[in-house]
Amino acid sequence: MNLKQINNVFFIGIGGIGMSAIARYFKRIGKNVAGYDKTPTQLTHELEAEGIAIHYTDNLQNISPDFKNSEDTLVVYTPAVPKHHAELNYFQNNGFAVKKRAEVLGIITQNSFSLAVAGTHGKTTTSSMLAHILVAANAPVTAFLGGVVEGYDTNLIGNGTDATVVEADEFDRSFLHLHPNIACVISDDADHLDIYGTNDAIKSSFAEFAAKITDKNHLFIAQGIENINGTEVSVNGTAVINAHNLRFENGKRVFDLVFKGEKITDIKLLMPGEHNVLNATLAFAMAKTYGLSNEEIKSGLDSFKGIRRRFSFKINTENLVMIDDYAHHPTEIKAVSQAVHEMYPNKKITAVFQPHLFSRTRDFMDGFAESLSTFNNLILLEIYPAREFPIENINSTMLINKIKSPFKILLQKEELVTYLTKNTPEVLLIIGAGDVGEMVDEIKNKLEKNN
């Protein structure tokens, strides 16, 4: 497909974090952009403020005539959109170029030098770190990210054309549309079993992605990942690229690095948690392989402010701390728990968790119970269904009965704000990938008034 011949780009599911980055890209290069999403969110409001028209009712009458010319209109959709969607069916049945988000990202990036970050966990943080390092060093790069980067307030950063940073999404095998030159695989844990069926199928898909890199010096994998041949990276491990001597200095995480025999000291990072040291080490390896100096990379990591909903501090005072995080898999919850307990070992920590998807809750019920049991005080919300219909006997009541936290309570989402204003903890952690993220600012405002 020749994107130069396209004047109009219509997005179905434009509010998705990956979709919105591509929408912003097309808007920036002068295309006429509009779209549909199921519900308004902070992100869709930001897109509208940038001049992108969005409607929230699936109705053909809401599509502007500009987007009904099949000759110069590209339609981009997310696999999460149901097959009976009227607007999607209209475009599919009337000769339009209709492509998945991943296909379009592959087309955009195929003629540039591509740095791709894959993994069931950590890819948004790692790709955002890498993008910031490159942009701060004035590299000619554009980054399509799965999170809104603090300090940029967007998930599309940089404006160069020589290189692209992409978050290689394993959902629906999307990352197989990419053409990476340098890549990493952070993790290949089981996830998206509603798509893949088995853990082995997921691992095979990651191996297929990794095989796209023929020079294994340009492929970095976290130590412990099997069946993928690349340069191993570890934290306090034995890999040829190994982060060690982890410590805190002046509120920052500091560590040293052995990079294929080279010793690099005093790498500084604002983000807590051992998992973020691994993320930073992988970003360091990719940036160094791209050609940046050690000092450029260290400077970039030191100035990286984080990502919205990735251990984001909403309140940070002596009496009250509120942190917002997107964690929605048992492994991610364990990592967040380790980080928050590391930072606040002597404070009362309360976690609020909203499970995301009935199928994920079913597939990882015991894993969720184990990871959530690391919190002494837990508030559990009902499952956020997203694209799914309920599954019989899969609910938050079943999950909370398996959790071993000393204090645990199941609340309806509508009860949460009132409960927290009456029972304000010292450290509050909001976790989940559902619409609980849309409540964070309301909770923040109420707690600040009370304190």
C-alpha positions in Angstrom: 0.0 0.0 0.0 1.2 3.5 -0.9 0.3 5.7 2.0 1.1 8.8 -0.1 -2.1 8.1 -2.0 -4.2 8.1 1.1 -5.8 11.4 2.2 -8.2 10.1 4.9 -7.6 7.7 7.7 -10.5 6.4 9.8 -9.9 4.5 13.0 -12.4 2.0 14.6 -11.3 1.8 18.2 -9.3 5.0 18.1 -9.0 5.3 21.9 -6.8 2.2 22.2 -3.3 3.2 23.3 -1.7 1.6 20.2 -4.3 2.9 17.8 -4.1 6.5 19.2 -0.3 6.7 18.5 -0.9 5.8 14.8 -3.8 8.3 14.6 -1.5 11.0 15.9 1.2 10.0 13.4 -1.2 10.3 10.4 -2.5 13.6 11.8 1.0 14.9 12.1 1.9 14.1 8.5 -1.1 15.9 7.2 -3.8 13.3 6.8 -7.5 13.8 7.6 -8.1 11.7 10.7 -11.3 10.7 12.5 -12.6 7.7 14.3 -15.0 5.8 16.5 -14.6 4.4 20.1 -17.0 2.8 22.5 -16.5 5.2 25.3 -14.9 8.6 25.9 -11.7 8.6 28.0 -8.9 10.9 28.9 -7.1 9.8 25.9 -9.9 10.3 23.4 -10.5 13.8 24.9 -6.8 14.5 24.2 -7.1 13.3 20.6 -10.2 15.6 20.2 -8.3 18.5 21.6 -5.6 17.8 18.9 -8.2 18.2 16.1 -9.3 14.6 15.6 -13.1 14.1 15.3 -14.4 11.1 17.4 -17.9 9.7 17.8 -19.0 7.1 20.4 -22.1 5.6 18.8 -21.8 2.9 16.1 -23.9 4.5 13.4 -23.0 5.0 9.7 -24.6 8.5 9.9 -21.7 9.6 12.2 -19.1 9.0 9.5 -18.2 12.2 7.7 -18.7 12.1 3.9 -14.9 12.7 3.6 -14.3 9.2 4.8 -16.8 7.5 2.4 -14.5 7.6 -0.6 -12.9 4.2 -0.9 -10.3 5.5 -3.4 -8.4 7.6 -0.8 -9.5 6.4 2.6 -7.6 3.9 4.8 -9.6 2.2 7.6 -7.7 1.0 10.6 -9.3 -1.3 13.2 -8.3 -3.1 16.4 -9.1 -6.9 16.7 -11.0 -6.0 19.9 -13.8 -4.6 17.8 -16.7 -7.1 17.5 -17.4 -8.6 14.1 -20.9 -7.3 14.1 -19.8 -3.7 14.3 -21.9 -1.8 11.7 -19.2 0.7 10.7 -16.5 -1.9 10.3 -18.8 -4.0 8.2 -19.7 -1.0 6.0 -16.1 -0.4 5.2 -15.3 -4.1 4.7 -18.2 -4.6 2.3 -17.7 -1.5 0.1 -14.2 -1.8 -1.3 -12.2 0.1 1.3 -8.7 -0.7 2.3 -9.3 -2.1 5.8 -6.3 -3.1 7.9 -5.5 -4.1 11.4 -3.4 -1.7 13.5 -0.4 -4.0 13.4 -0.5 -4.2 9.6 -0.5 -0.5 9.3 2.3 -0.1 11.8 4.3 -2.6 9.7 3.7 -0.6 6.6 4.8 2.7 8.3 8.0 1.2 9.7 9.1 -1.1 7.0 11.3 1.5 5.2 13.0 2.7 8.4 15.5 1.3 10.8 13.3 -0.4 13.4 14.0 -1.0 17.1 11.3 -3.3 18.5 10.6 -4.2 22.1 8.6 -7.4 22.8 7.4 -9.2 25.9 4.3 -10.0 27.8 5.4 -7.6 30.5 7.7 -4.6 30.5 7.5 -3.6 26.8 5.8 -0.3 27.3 8.3 0.9 29.9 11.3 -0.4 28.0 10.3 1.0 24.6 9.5 4.4 26.3 12.9 4.4 28.0 14.6 3.6 24.7 12.6 6.2 22.8 13.4 8.9 25.4 17.1 8.0 25.3 17.2 8.3 21.5 15.1 11.5 21.4 17.2 13.2 24.1 20.4 12.3 22.1 18.8 14.0 19.0 18.6 10.7 17.1 16.3 10.9 14.0 13.6 8.7 15.4 9.8 8.4 15.8 8.5 6.2 18.5 5.0 4.5 18.6 4.4 3.6 22.2 1.9 1.8 24.3 1.8 4.4 27.0 1.7 8.2 27.4 5.2 9.3 28.4 5.5 11.8 31.2 7.1 15.0 30.1 5.9 14.5 26.5 2.2 13.9 27.3 1.8 11.7 24.2 2.5 8.2 23.1 4.0 9.4 19.8 7.4 11.0 20.4 10.2 12.2 18.2 9.8 13.3 14.6 12.7 11.7 12.8 12.3 9.5 9.7 15.4 7.4 9.8 14.5 5.1 12.7 11.4 3.9 14.5 10.9 2.5 18.0 7.9 0.2 18.2 6.2 -1.7 21.0 6.0 -5.2 19.5 2.5 -6.4 20.7 2.0 -10.1 20.9 -1.8 -9.8 21.1 -3.3 -11.5 18.0 0.3 -12.2 16.8 0.5 -8.5 15.8 4.3 -8.3 16.1 4.8 -10.7 13.2 3.9 -7.8 10.9 7.0 -5.8 12.0 10.4 -5.6 10.3 12.9 -5.2 13.2 16.6 -4.5 12.9 17.3 -4.5 16.6 14.9 -6.2 19.1 14.6 -7.5 22.6 12.3 -10.0 24.3 11.8 -9.2 27.9 9.4 -12.1 28.8 7.3 -14.7 27.2 5.0 -15.7 30.0 1.6 -17.1 29.4 -1.0 -14.4 28.5 -3.8 -13.9 25.9 -4.7 -17.6 26.2 -8.1 -16.6 24.7 -6.1 -16.0 21.5 -3.3 -18.5 21.7 -4.9 -21.4 23.5 -1.7 -22.7 25.1 1.5 -21.4 26.7 3.5 -23.3 24.1 1.8 -21.4 21.3 2.7 -18.1 22.9 6.4 -19.1 23.2 6.4 -20.3 19.6 5.1 -16.9 18.5 7.8 -15.1 20.4 10.4 -17.4 18.8 9.0 -16.6 15.3 9.2 -12.9 16.1 12.8 -13.3 17.4 13.8 -15.2 14.2 13.3 -12.0 12.2 16.6 -10.8 13.6 19.4 -12.7 11.8 22.3 -11.0 13.6 21.9 -12.3 17.1 24.1 -9.5 18.4 21.1 -7.3 17.7 18.7 -9.5 19.6 18.6 -9.2 23.4 16.7 -11.6 25.6 16.1 -11.7 29.4 18.1 -14.5 30.9 15.9 -17.5 31.5 13.9 -17.3 28.3 14.2 -20.6 26.5 14.1 -21.5 22.8 15.3 -18.1 21.6 18.9 -17.6 20.6 20.2 -14.1 21.4 22.4 -12.0 23.7 21.3 -12.6 27.2 20.6 -9.8 29.7 20.2 -10.2 33.5 19.9 -8.4 36.8 22.3 -9.9 39.5 22.7 -12.9 37.1 25.3 -14.4 34.9 24.5 -13.0 31.5 27.1 -11.2 29.3 25.1 -8.0 29.9 24.4 -8.0 33.6 23.2 -5.2 36.0 24.5 -5.5 39.5 25.3 -3.5 42.6 21.8 -2.2 42.9 21.3 0.6 45.4 19.4 3.7 46.3 21.1 7.2 46.3 19.2 10.5 46.8 15.9 8.9 45.9 17.1 7.3 42.7 17.8 3.6 41.9 21.5 3.3 40.9 23.2 0.3 39.4 26.3 -0.8 37.6 26.5 -2.7 34.4 28.8 -5.2 32.8 28.3 -5.0 29.0 30.2 -7.8 27.3 33.2 -7.3 29.6 33.0 -3.5 29.7 32.3 -2.0 33.1 29.8 0.9 33.2 29.1 2.5 36.6 26.5 4.7 38.3 23.5 4.3 36.0 20.6 6.3 37.5 16.9 5.7 37.3 13.9 7.4 38.9 11.7 4.3 38.6 11.8 1.8 41.5 11.8 -2.0 41.3 14.2 -4.6 40.1 12.0 -5.2 37.1 12.7 -1.6 35.9 16.4 -2.2 36.2 16.0 -5.1 33.7 13.9 -2.8 31.5 16.6 -0.1 31.6 19.4 -2.6 30.9 17.6 -3.8 27.8 17.0 -0.3 26.7 20.7 0.5 27.3 21.7 -2.5 25.2 19.5 -1.5 22.3 20.6 2.1 22.3 24.3 1.2 22.6 23.9 -1.2 19.6 22.2 1.5 17.6 25.3 3.6 18.2 24.8 5.9 21.2 27.6 6.5 23.7 27.4 5.3 27.3 27.1 8.9 28.5 24.2 9.7 26.2 22.4 6.6 27.4 23.1 7.3 31.0 21.9 10.8 30.6 18.7 9.7 29.0 17.9 7.1 31.7 18.6 9.7 34.4 16.1 12.2 32.9 13.4 9.6 32.0 10.3 10.6 34.0 8.2 7.5 33.5 4.9 6.7 31.9 1.3 7.5 32.7 -0.2 4.5 34.7 3.2 2.8 35.1 4.0 3.3 38.8 2.7 6.9 38.4 2.7 9.0 41.6 -0.6 10.9 41.9 0.1 12.0 45.5 3.4 12.0 47.1 3.5 13.6 50.6 4.7 12.5 54.0 1.3 11.5 55.1 -0.2 10.1 51.9 1.1 8.4 48.8 -1.1 7.4 45.9 0.4 5.4 43.0 -1.4 4.4 39.8 -0.3 1.3 37.7 -1.6 -0.6 34.7 -0.5 -4.0 36.0 -3.1 -6.7 35.0 -1.1 -10.0 35.0 0.1 -11.9 38.1 3.8 -11.3 37.1 3.2 -7.6 36.8 1.4 -7.4 40.1 4.3 -9.2 41.8 6.7 -6.7 40.3 4.7 -3.7 41.5 4.2 -5.2 44.9 8.0 -5.7 45.2 8.6 -2.1 44.2 6.1 -0.5 46.6 7.1 -2.6 49.6 10.8 -1.8 48.8 10.0 1.9 48.9 7.7 1.9 51.9 8.7 -1.0 54.2 7.3 0.6 57.3 4.0 2.0 56.0 0.5 0.6 55.6 0.0 -0.2 52.0 -3.5 -0.8 50.5 -3.9 -2.1 47.0 -7.0 -1.7 44.8 -7.2 -4.2 42.0 -9.7 -4.5 39.1 -9.3 -7.7 37.2 -9.2 -7.3 33.4 -11.1 -9.9 31.3 -13.0 -12.9 32.4 -10.8 -15.2 30.4 -7.6 -13.8 31.9 -9.0 -14.1 35.4 -10.0 -17.7 34.7 -6.7 -18.7 33.1 -4.6 -17.2 35.9 -6.9 -17.4 38.9 -4.3 -19.0 41.2 -1.5 -16.7 40.0 -3.7 -13.6 40.8 -4.5 -15.0 44.2 -0.8 -15.6 45.0 0.4 -12.2 43.8 -2.5 -10.2 45.4 -1.8 -12.0 48.7 1.5 -10.1 49.0 -0.6 -7.1 50.1 -1.7 -7.1 53.7 -4.7 -4.8 52.7 -6.5 -5.5 49.5 -9.6 -4.0 47.9 -10.9 -6.1 45.0 -13.3 -4.8 42.3 -15.5 -6.7 40.0 -14.0 -8.0 36.7 -13.8 -5.4 33.9 -15.1 -7.4 30.8 -13.7 -5.2 28.0 -14.4 -7.1 24.8 -15.8 -10.2 26.5 -19.1 -11.7 27.7 -19.3 -13.2 31.3 -18.0 -16.7 31.8 -20.0 -18.9 34.1 -18.6 -19.2 37.6 -15.7 -16.8 36.9 -16.1 -13.7 39.1 -14.3 -11.6 41.7 -16.0 -13.5 44.6 -14.2 -16.7 43.5 -10.9 -14.8 43.3 -11.2 -13.1 46.7 -11.9 -16.4 48.4 -8.5 -17.6 47.2 -6.6 -14.6 48.4 -4.8 -14.9 51.7 -4.4 -11.2 52.6 -5.1 -10.5 56.3 -7.6 -7.8 55.2 -9.5 -8.1 52.0 -12.8 -6.7 50.8 -14.8 -6.9 47.6 -16.4 -3.6 46.5 -18.5 -2.4 43.6 -16.7 0.2 41.6 -19.3 2.8 42.6 -18.5 2.2 46.3 -14.7 2.7 45.9 -14.4 6.5 46.3 -16.6 6.7 49.3 -14.8 3.8 51.0 -11.4 5.3 50.4 -12.4 8.7 51.7 -13.5 7.1 54.9 -10.6 4.6 55.2 -7.6 6.5 53.7 -4.4 4.4 53.8 -0.9 5.7 54.1 0.1 4.3 50.7 -2.6 3.6 48.2 -1.9 1.6 45.0 -4.5 1.5 42.2 -3.8 -1.4 39.8 -5.6 -2.8 36.7 -6.0 -2.3 33.0 -9.8 -1.6 33.1 -11.8 1.6 33.6 -10.5 2.0 37.2 -7.9 4.1 35.5 -10.6 6.6 34.7 -11.4 7.0 38.4 -7.9 7.9 39.5 -8.2 11.6 39.2 -11.5 11.6 41.1 -9.9 9.5 43.9 -6.9 11.8 44.0 -9.0 14.9 44.3 -11.1 13.5 47.1 -8.1 12.2 49.1 -6.3 15.6 48.8 -9.3 17.4 50.1 -9.5 15.1 53.1 -5.8 15.5 53.9 
